[in-house]
C-alpha cells in the first residue's frame, strides 16, 4: 500500500523560503525517481522538479536557480527547498512517483501541501 505524505506548506512572504517534505511508504523508495508537481487554482498541474534514483535533478525553467530537490533514502523522504519565493509560486504542491510494469504505467500522488506566497 503506497502512501505519499507531503508537509511543510504554509503562508510566506515574497522573497521568503519554505522547505517541503514528502514521506514515502509502501514501496522501495531508492528504486524510483521522485517528483514535485504543483497546481494553482484553475491551472493544469505542472512538473516542478525531479530527482532520479541516481541523484540527477531536473527543474522547470520557472523555478530553476530558486528551488532545490533532494532525497534522503535512509528516511524515505524527498524534499523541495524553495527560496526567493514569488506570488506565482502559490499552489498546492504534490509529491509523485511513477510505477511501470509491462504495458502499464501508474502515477502515485500525495494529498498535497498548500503554499501561499503573499504580502
C-alpha positions in Angstrom: 0.0 0.0 0.0 1.8 3.1 -1.3 1.5 6.3 0.6 3.0 9.7 0.0 2.5 12.4 2.6 3.5 16.0 1.9 4.2 18.6 4.6 5.8 21.9 5.1 3.5 24.2 3.2 2.2 27.5 4.6 2.0 31.2 4.1 5.2 33.0 3.3 6.1 36.5 2.1 7.6 37.1 -1.3 11.3 36.6 -1.2 10.9 34.1 1.6 11.7 30.4 1.8 9.9 27.1 2.6 11.1 23.5 2.8 8.6 20.9 1.7 8.9 17.2 2.7 7.3 14.1 1.2 7.5 10.9 3.3 7.0 7.8 1.3 6.0 4.3 2.4 4.8 1.0 0.8 7.5 1.0 -1.9 11.2 0.6 -2.3 12.0 4.3 -2.2 15.5 4.1 -3.5 14.4 2.4 -6.8 12.3 5.3 -8.0 12.7 8.8 -9.4 10.7 11.2 -7.3 9.0 14.4 -8.5 7.4 17.5 -7.2 4.4 19.0 -9.0 2.2 21.9 -8.3 -1.3 23.1 -9.2 -2.7 26.5 -8.9 -6.5 27.1 -9.0 -7.8 26.8 -12.5 -4.5 25.8 -13.9 -3.0 22.4 -15.0 -0.7 20.5 -12.8 2.9 21.1 -13.7 6.1 19.4 -13.1 8.4 21.5 -10.8 11.4 19.2 -10.1 12.6 15.6 -10.4 15.3 13.7 -8.7 16.2 10.3 -10.2 17.2 7.2 -8.3 20.8 8.1 -9.2 20.5 11.6 -7.8 20.3 13.5 -11.0 17.9 16.5 -10.9 15.8 18.5 -13.4 13.8 21.6 -12.9 11.1 23.6 -14.6 12.5 26.8 -16.0 10.3 28.9 -13.8 12.0 27.6 -10.6 15.5 26.9 -11.8 18.0 28.6 -9.6 15.5 29.1 -6.8 14.3 25.6 -5.9 16.4 22.5 -4.9 15.1 19.0 -4.9 16.9 16.4 -2.8 16.3 12.9 -1.3 17.2 11.0 1.8 16.9 7.3 1.0 17.5 6.4 4.7 14.4 8.4 5.6 12.4 7.5 2.6 11.9 11.3 2.1 12.1 13.7 -0.7 12.5 17.5 -0.1 11.9 20.6 -2.0 13.8 23.7 -0.7 12.1 26.8 -2.1 13.9 30.1 -2.0 13.2 33.6 -3.3 9.5 32.7 -3.5 7.2 34.7 -5.7 3.4 35.1 -5.7 3.2 32.9 -8.8 4.6 30.0 -6.8 1.3 29.9 -4.9 -0.1 26.4 -5.5 -0.8 23.1 -3.9 2.4 21.1 -4.2 2.3 17.3 -4.7 4.8 14.5 -4.4 4.8 11.9 -7.2 6.4 8.8 -8.5 5.7 6.5 -11.5 5.5 2.7 -11.5 5.9 0.9 -14.8 5.3 -2.8 -15.4 4.8 -4.5 -18.8 2.3 -2.4 -20.7 1.1 -0.2 -17.9 2.1 3.0 -16.2 0.7 4.4 -12.9 1.3 7.7 -11.2 1.1 7.8 -7.4 0.3 11.1 -5.7 0.3 12.5 -2.2 -2.5 14.6 -0.8 -0.7 17.8 -1.4 0.5 20.7 0.7 -0.6 24.2 0.1 1.9 27.0 -0.4 0.7 30.6 -0.4 3.2 33.4 -1.2 1.7 36.8 -0.3 2.5 40.0 1.4 
